Amino acid sequence: MAQDVKYVIVTPARDEQNHIAATIASLASQTILPTEWIIVNDGSTDETGSIIEEHAARFRWIHIIHRCNRGFRKAGGGVVEAFYDGYRAILTRDWEFLVKLDGDLTFPEDYFEKCLDHFRSDPQLGVGGGEIYHDVGTRLKLESTPHFHVRGATKIYRRACWEAIGGLLAAPGWDTIDEVKANMLGWRTHSFSDLHLLHQRPTGTADGLLRDSMKHGVVCYVSGYHPLFFLASCLRRLLKKPYLIGSIAMCYEFLKAYITHMPRVDDAGMIEYLRAQQLRRLCGLKTIWK
């Protein structure tokens, strides 16, 4: 039964004073509570620390770690470093599922119960999580992703899969590399279309979208994307705001990472698998990249 399953959560949180209380309220109302929830205050300069301390005093299963302020947001690697500080603090040794959850999400009270039901019904499901929506005023907008992908804000790892992939890479693209490796090893990964989470942060401005494009160029390089697939991604990016400049930013950051020899995932087998899947996608063949 799902009620007997032990799951633990780690939440890296930086400057989330406007959202973290709502996330805690969503967790506290779950039909199946976590065995432990480690919230890592990643050097917040606002009231995040005091808010989570206040709630931790009410719920014995919430534990807090405070990290020093590094002075800036460190894309990709920073969140994984904070996550691992929380992971190392987990006291429960017989956990069955590990959750990486952001501190700016809200979700229904049966969210985790239904997620665990998905895992129970599919023994080969290694990584899963709900789909993330944004409130854009008059409607909710889905963050669309490839079928195999689970957004980094809400990932649930089956323990056997977590151990098989060897954890997370502290670099941009970590939330794609983990799933590609899991699929390579025979696990299935996907988002649950019947389960929705609401992302509390407003959708980005044009400047925010530009930064996302720049970050995605780095992610593509670090993850080992096939050059042809990357080129196709840049062409597809022309259809999204900010038009043209977003594609230019992607290409620039990719080439910059290549020229400066930025460290990339050190797994030749995984890169070969990823590129093969991407080429299959370009050829219209069956692939995880759909």
C-alpha positions, 0 to 999 in steps of 0.5 A, a space after each residue: 500500500 502507498 501509505 506504507 511507503 517511506 519517502 524523504 524530501 530535500 528542498 533547496 530554497 534561496 530567497 523564497 519568503 513569498 512562496 515557501 509557506 505555501 509549499 509547506 502548507 501543501 506538504 503538511 496537508 498531504 494524505 501521506 506525509 514524508 518520513 523526513 523533509 530537509 529544507 536547505 536554506 541556501 544563503 537566503 538574504 530575505 526571511 526564508 530562514 525564519 519562516 522555515 524555522 517557525 514551521 519546523 517547530 510545528 512539524 517534527 518531520 521538517 529539518 533545517 540546514 542553513 548554508 552561508 550566502 555565496 553572494 549569487 545564484 549559481 545556475 545548475 551546480 548551486 542547487 545540486 550542491 545545496 541538495 546534497 547538503 540536505 541529502 547527507 543530513 537524511 536520518 532515515 536509512 530505509 527510505 524507498 523514494 527520494 524527492 527533490 522539491 522546489 520551495 515555490 510549488 503548491 499541489 493537491 493534498 493527494 499529490 504524493 499518494 497518487 505519485 506513489 501509486 504511479 510508481 507502484 503500478 510500474 516497477 520499471 519507473 525510475 524517475 517521475 513527478 507531476 506536470 508544472 503549470 504557471 498562472 498567466 492570469 486568465 488560465 494555467 499554462 503547462 511547461 511543456 517537456 519531452 515525454 521522458 523529462 520530469 522538471 527539476 522542480 519536482 523529481 521523485 527517484 526510486 531508490 534502486 534507480 537513484 543508486 544505479 545512476 550514481 546521483 546528480 551531476 553538479 552542473 547545468 543540465 543535471 535534470 536531463 542527464 539523470 533521466 537520460 542515464 536512467 533510460 540508458 540503464 533500462 528505467 523509465 522516466 516521465 511526468 504524470 499528466 494527471 497530476 499538476 503542480 502550480 509554480 508560484 513564481 510569475 512567468 519570466 519577462 523577455 530578459 528572463 527568457 533571454 537568460 533561459 536561452 543562454 542557460 539552455 545553450 550551456 546545458 546542451 553543451 554540458 549534456 553532450 547534445 549532438 550538434 545536429 540536434 542542437 542546431 535543430 533546437 536553435 531553429 525551433 527556438 526562432 518561433 519563441 520569444 525573444 525571437 531570433 535573439 534567443 537562438 543567437 544567445 543559445 548558439 553563443 553560449 554553446 560555442 563559448 562553452 566549447 571554446 573555453 573547454 567547459 567541463 561536460 558530463 564525463 560519461 562517454 556511454 551516456 553521451 553516445 546513447 543521448 546522441 543516438 536518441 536525438 538522431 532518432 528523433 530527427 529521423 522520426 524514429 521511436 525514441 525517448 526524445 518525443 
